[in-house]
Amino acid sequence: MAREQAQPNIGPLGPGNDPVKDPLKSLGSVLTGTLILEAITIFLILLVILKVDDGAMWTTFNWVYITVIGAAHVIMAFLQRIPGAMWINLALQIPLLLGFFIHWSVTAVGVMFAIVWYYIVKLRSEMIQRMRGGYLVTQHIGSSADPAR
C-alpha cells in the first residue's frame, strides 16, 4: 500500500497566483492598533494601583513594572515589520498574565488580551491556509479564471 500524501485543499479556480493585495501586510495595521489599545489599557492600570486601598499598592516596583510593559507595547506597535514581531507581541502577554502579584486586575487585562491575540493568530493562520489553497479572490484577478478578462 503506497502512502498518500495529503494534498492541500485547492479552491475551485485552482491554486491561483500571489494575491494582488497581500492580506498579511494589512494584518500589520490590525496588530499595531491592537498593541496601542492594549498599551492604553495597561497605562490605565496605573490608576487602579494608585486608587485601590488608598494607594497601598503604589510602590516603585509596581508602577515601573506597569509602565515598562505599556511602553514596550507602544514601541512594538511601530516595529511590526521586523521578522518575528508576532512572537514578540505574544511574549508581551506573559508579564501581564503573571501580574497577579501586583493586583488581580493586571492578570484580568492579560487574560482579556490573550483571548484577543488568540483570535488574531487564528485568523492569520486561516488566511495563510486560504492563500495556499487559492481561495482568495485577489489571487485570480487577471488570470484566465477572471470573468472580467
C-alpha positions as CSV (number, residue, x, y, z in Angstrom):
1,M,0.0,0.0,0.0
2,A,1.5,3.3,-1.1
3,R,1.5,6.2,1.3
4,E,-0.6,9.0,0.1
5,Q,0.5,12.5,0.9
6,A,-2.3,14.9,2.0
7,Q,-2.9,17.3,-0.8
8,P,-3.8,20.9,0.3
9,N,-7.4,21.8,-0.2
10,I,-7.3,23.6,-3.6
11,G,-10.1,26.1,-4.4
12,P,-12.4,25.6,-7.4
13,L,-10.4,28.1,-9.5
14,G,-7.1,26.4,-8.8
15,P,-4.2,27.5,-6.6
16,G,-4.1,31.0,-8.2
17,N,-1.3,33.5,-8.2
18,D,0.1,35.7,-5.5
19,P,-2.7,38.0,-4.2
20,V,-2.8,41.4,-5.9
21,K,-3.0,43.0,-2.4
22,D,-1.2,41.0,0.3
23,P,-3.6,40.5,3.2
24,L,-0.7,39.8,5.6
25,K,0.5,43.3,5.1
26,S,-2.9,44.6,6.1
27,L,-2.7,42.4,9.2
28,G,0.2,44.6,10.4
29,S,-2.2,47.5,10.8
30,V,-4.5,45.3,12.9
31,L,-1.6,44.3,15.1
32,T,-0.5,47.9,15.5
33,G,-4.0,49.0,16.5
34,T,-4.3,46.1,19.0
35,L,-1.0,46.9,20.6
36,I,-1.9,50.6,21.0
37,L,-5.3,49.7,22.5
38,E,-3.6,47.3,24.9
39,A,-1.0,49.9,25.9
40,I,-3.7,52.4,26.7
41,T,-5.4,49.7,28.9
42,I,-2.2,48.9,30.6
43,F,-1.5,52.5,31.4
44,L,-5.0,52.7,32.9
45,I,-3.9,50.0,35.4
46,L,-1.7,52.7,36.9
47,L,-4.8,54.4,38.1
48,V,-6.0,51.2,39.6
49,I,-2.9,50.6,41.7
50,L,-2.9,54.3,42.7
51,K,-6.5,54.4,43.9
52,V,-7.1,50.9,45.4
53,D,-6.6,50.6,49.1
54,D,-5.7,54.4,49.3
55,G,-2.5,53.8,47.2
56,A,-1.1,51.0,49.3
57,M,-0.2,49.2,46.0
58,W,1.6,52.3,44.6
59,T,5.1,51.1,45.1
60,T,8.1,52.0,42.9
61,F,8.4,48.4,41.6
62,N,4.6,48.2,40.7
63,W,4.4,51.4,38.8
64,V,7.7,50.8,37.0
65,Y,6.6,47.3,36.1
66,I,3.3,48.5,34.6
67,T,4.9,51.5,32.8
68,V,7.6,49.3,31.2
69,I,5.1,46.8,29.9
70,G,2.9,49.7,28.5
71,A,6.0,51.3,26.9
72,A,7.1,48.0,25.4
73,H,3.6,47.7,23.7
74,V,3.9,51.2,22.3
75,I,7.4,50.5,20.9
76,M,6.3,47.2,19.4
77,A,3.3,48.9,17.7
78,F,5.8,50.7,15.5
79,L,8.0,47.7,14.8
80,Q,5.5,45.3,13.2
81,R,7.6,44.9,10.0
82,I,10.5,43.2,11.7
83,P,10.8,39.5,11.4
84,G,9.4,37.7,14.5
85,A,7.2,40.6,15.5
86,M,4.3,38.3,16.1
87,W,6.3,36.2,18.5
88,I,7.4,39.3,20.4
89,N,3.8,40.5,20.5
90,L,2.7,37.2,22.0
91,A,5.7,37.3,24.5
92,L,4.5,40.7,25.7
93,Q,1.4,38.9,27.1
94,I,3.4,36.9,29.6
95,P,4.2,39.7,32.0
96,L,0.5,40.7,32.0
97,L,-0.6,37.2,32.8
98,L,2.0,37.0,35.6
99,G,1.0,40.4,37.0
100,F,-1.3,38.9,39.7
101,F,1.4,39.8,42.4
102,I,0.7,43.5,41.7
103,H,-3.1,43.3,41.5
104,W,-5.6,40.9,40.1
105,S,-6.7,43.5,37.5
106,V,-3.3,43.2,35.7
107,T,-3.9,39.5,35.1
108,A,-7.5,40.2,34.1
109,V,-6.3,42.6,31.4
110,G,-3.7,39.9,30.4
111,V,-6.4,37.3,30.1
112,M,-8.7,39.5,28.0
113,F,-5.9,40.5,25.6
114,A,-4.6,36.9,25.5
115,I,-8.1,36.0,24.1
116,V,-7.8,38.8,21.5
117,W,-4.3,37.6,20.5
118,Y,-5.5,34.0,20.2
119,Y,-8.2,35.2,17.8
120,I,-5.7,37.2,15.7
121,V,-3.3,34.3,15.4
122,K,-6.3,32.0,14.5
123,L,-7.4,34.5,11.7
124,R,-3.8,34.8,10.5
125,S,-3.4,31.0,10.2
126,E,-6.7,30.7,8.3
127,M,-5.8,33.5,6.0
128,I,-2.5,31.7,5.2
129,Q,-4.3,28.4,4.7
130,R,-6.7,30.1,2.3
131,M,-3.9,31.7,0.3
132,R,-2.2,28.3,-0.1
133,G,-5.5,26.8,-1.4
134,G,-6.2,29.7,-3.8
135,Y,-9.4,30.8,-2.1
136,L,-8.8,34.5,-2.2
137,V,-10.5,36.5,-4.9
138,T,-7.4,38.6,-5.5
139,Q,-5.4,35.5,-6.4
140,H,-7.4,35.1,-9.5
141,I,-7.7,38.7,-10.8
142,G,-6.1,39.0,-14.2
143,S,-6.0,35.2,-14.7
144,S,-7.9,33.1,-17.2
145,A,-10.5,32.3,-14.5
146,D,-11.3,36.0,-14.2
147,P,-14.7,36.6,-15.9
148,A,-13.9,40.3,-16.3
149,R,-10.9,39.4,-18.5
